[in-house]
Amino acid sequence: MKKFTYLTALFLALGYYGVRAQVTVTAEVRPRTELRNGFKTLTDEAKDPAFFTEQRSRLYLDYADSTIKFRVAFQDIRVWGETSQIFKEEYGKTFISEAWGQYYFTNAFSVKAGRQIISYDNQRFLGGLEWAQQGRRHDALLFLYEKGKSKLHLGFAYNQDDDVPEPGFLQAPGAGYYSVSGSYKTFQYAWFNKAITDGSVSLLAFNAGYQNADTTVSYKQTFGFVGSKKLGGVKLAGDFYYQTGELNNNKVSALLAGINATVETPVTPLTLGVEYVSGKDDDDTSTDVTAFSPDFGTNHAHNGFMDYFYVGPANGSVGVTDIYLKTSFKVAGGALNAHVHEFLTGSTQLAEDGTELDKAMGTEVDLVFTKKLKGGVVWNLGYSQMFATDTMEALRGGDKGALQCWAWTMITFKPTLFTSK
């Protein structure tokens, strides 16, 4: 009841101020049904497939005038049936997805603060992860300068948790220790983008600090280059990232490099590419970290839709070389995207007897049909299959001979409920 009252008051306030500014209220309902039988890692005949529907529901409140912009987005994530039909309390699945404000000092220079999406270029290292129902968000302060064909963004974050209650939180032994697993304690970054004729160039420098168990902080730096250029009938795109610094007090030296070419044909565009993500050799006994980690990217968009690599703990420090072919066809009033990936290890891996494993891990085929329906509704239907090798089975377990597949369907409703004139 309180939530409804607060939302009603907010709607009324937005309606009043909408006389002088642009106010938009949009909503999103996105259920996705999945059949998982070898998703993320190999399954075997003794395991049953997983079948479920997960739904994302959002309400976006946007405000903008000549000086400021802000957004508040409420989000609810749930699996169908996990809450009983008759219940008296929720279980913490409803929360704020975004809450940020942006102030424009000039048309070109602004500052943006709050919980927000940070996403650049092909989202290889920094992305919104919107495929995941919950998405990825950062609590950060950004300074943005955008003028003409150039953009420069500076970002800062310092994370803290509430392990030590007030007032000890402010001054106590260990009060600065950050214990949220898998997240950074602090970051600082600079991103520069320049539009060029038929392409663009981006540079990234990202410094992330991670809390160590001994209360010290390790700092890892990632430097990136992303570029694209159209040459005649061919579009070339590539990226290169290098990581250095320390992680858990261990030296870091890792890299990612990728390049692809897209050719328009009379029937369909064809994209052929290769990406190498470094790993750590099995016979490397040093404590050095040589496996590259695309820490904050939208990893589902790369290396196959079955999420065998860099989504959750999958792949460890093996690395990957991904050779892929992508295309798209117009079918039944929609588009059918077809991708084929050939995966090889990004490092030397050994079998239990000490012999070197073959680098080929498997071939993945991804098919996704997308159709826009009336009212802006979008329907997706997907099927993926992994044809694994002995190397994949040795690294992951499971049974390569079993059917390794993933099927899903998703419908997205995203209407505009209100917009001021």
SULLIN-V689765 format. One record per backbone hydrogen bond with DSSP energy under -1.0 kcal/mol. NH is the residue of the N-H (numbers start at 1). CO is the residue of the C=O. E is the energy in kcal/mol with one decimal. If there is no record, write none. Layout:
# SULLIN-V689765
nh co e
NH CO E
NH CO E
This chain:
# SULLIN-V689765
nh co e
5 1 -2.2
6 2 -2.7
7 3 -2.4
8 4 -2.4
9 5 -2.3
10 6 -2.1
11 7 -2.5
12 8 -2.2
13 9 -2.3
14 10 -2.6
15 11 -2.3
16 12 -1.9
17 13 -2.5
18 14 -1.6
19 16 -1.3
20 17 -1.6
22 64 -3.0
24 62 -2.5
25 418 -3.2
26 60 -2.0
27 415 -2.2
28 58 -2.4
29 413 -2.3
30 56 -3.2
32 54 -2.7
33 409 -2.5
34 52 -2.8
35 407 -3.2
36 50 -2.9
37 405 -2.2
40 306 -1.9
41 39 -1.1
47 44 -1.7
50 36 -2.5
52 34 -1.8
54 32 -2.5
55 78 -3.0
56 30 -1.5
57 76 -2.2
58 28 -3.0
59 74 -2.0
60 26 -3.2
61 72 -2.5
62 24 -2.9
63 70 -2.3
64 22 -1.8
65 68 -2.5
69 102 -2.3
70 63 -2.3
71 100 -2.2
72 61 -2.1
73 98 -2.9
74 59 -2.5
75 95 -3.1
76 57 -2.4
77 93 -1.6
78 55 -1.8
80 53 -2.8
82 79 -2.3
95 75 -2.8
97 73 -2.8
98 73 -1.3
99 115 -2.3
100 71 -2.2
101 113 -2.3
102 69 -3.6
103 111 -2.7
104 67 -3.3
105 109 -1.6
106 109 -1.8
110 144 -2.5
111 103 -2.2
112 142 -2.8
113 101 -2.5
114 140 -1.9
115 99 -2.1
116 138 -2.8
120 126 -2.1
123 120 -2.6
127 296 -2.9
136 128 -2.5
138 116 -2.8
140 114 -2.1
141 156 -2.8
142 112 -3.3
143 154 -2.8
144 110 -2.9
145 152 -2.7
146 108 -2.4
147 150 -2.1
150 147 -2.2
151 193 -2.3
152 145 -2.9
153 191 -2.8
154 143 -2.6
155 189 -2.3
156 141 -2.3
157 187 -2.1
159 185 -3.9
169 165 -1.1
170 167 -1.7
175 172 -2.4
177 174 -1.7
183 180 -1.3
185 209 -3.2
186 209 -1.5
187 157 -1.9
188 207 -2.1
189 155 -2.1
190 205 -2.3
191 153 -2.6
192 203 -2.7
193 151 -2.5
194 201 -2.8
195 149 -2.6
196 199 -2.1
199 196 -1.9
200 228 -1.5
201 194 -2.2
202 226 -2.8
203 192 -2.6
204 224 -2.3
205 190 -2.2
206 222 -2.6
207 188 -3.0
208 220 -2.8
209 186 -3.2
210 218 -3.1
212 216 -3.3
215 212 -1.7
218 210 -2.6
220 208 -2.8
221 244 -2.2
222 206 -2.8
223 242 -2.7
224 204 -2.6
225 240 -2.5
226 202 -2.1
227 238 -2.6
228 200 -2.3
229 236 -2.6
230 198 -2.2
231 234 -3.4
234 231 -1.8
235 262 -2.5
236 229 -3.1
237 260 -2.3
238 227 -2.5
239 258 -2.2
240 225 -2.5
241 256 -3.0
242 223 -2.5
243 254 -3.0
244 221 -2.5
246 219 -2.7
247 250 -2.3
250 247 -1.6
252 245 -2.5
253 289 -2.8
254 243 -1.9
256 241 -2.4
257 276 -2.4
258 239 -2.7
259 274 -2.2
260 237 -2.7
261 272 -2.4
262 235 -2.5
263 270 -2.8
264 233 -1.1
270 263 -2.5
271 326 -2.7
272 261 -2.4
273 324 -2.3
274 259 -2.3
275 322 -2.1
276 257 -3.2
277 320 -3.1
278 255 -2.5
279 346 -1.5
280 317 -3.1
282 348 -3.1
284 281 -1.6
289 251 -3.5
292 278 -1.7
295 293 -2.2
296 125 -1.1
297 294 -1.4
298 123 -2.7
299 297 -1.3
301 298 -1.6
302 299 -1.7
310 314 -1.0
316 313 -1.4
318 315 -2.4
320 277 -2.0
321 344 -3.1
322 275 -3.1
323 342 -2.4
324 273 -2.5
325 340 -2.2
326 271 -2.6
327 338 -2.1
329 336 -2.4
331 334 -1.7
334 331 -2.6
335 370 -2.6
336 329 -3.4
337 368 -3.2
338 327 -2.4
339 366 -2.6
340 325 -2.4
341 364 -2.7
342 323 -2.9
343 362 -3.0
344 321 -2.5
345 359 -2.1
351 355 -3.4
354 351 -1.9
357 349 -3.1
361 343 -3.1
362 343 -1.4
363 387 -2.0
364 341 -2.3
365 385 -2.4
366 339 -2.7
367 383 -2.6
368 337 -2.3
369 381 -3.4
370 335 -2.7
371 379 -2.6
373 377 -3.8
377 374 -1.0
378 412 -1.9
379 371 -2.9
380 410 -3.2
381 369 -2.2
382 408 -3.1
383 367 -2.6
384 406 -2.7
385 365 -2.0
386 404 -2.5
387 363 -3.4
389 361 -2.1
393 389 -1.9
394 390 -2.4
395 391 -2.1
396 392 -2.6
397 393 -2.4
399 43 -2.5
402 399 -1.5
405 37 -2.9
406 384 -2.2
407 35 -2.1
408 382 -2.3
409 33 -2.1
410 380 -2.2
411 31 -1.6
412 378 -2.8
413 29 -2.6
417 25 -2.3
418 25 -1.8
420 23 -2.4
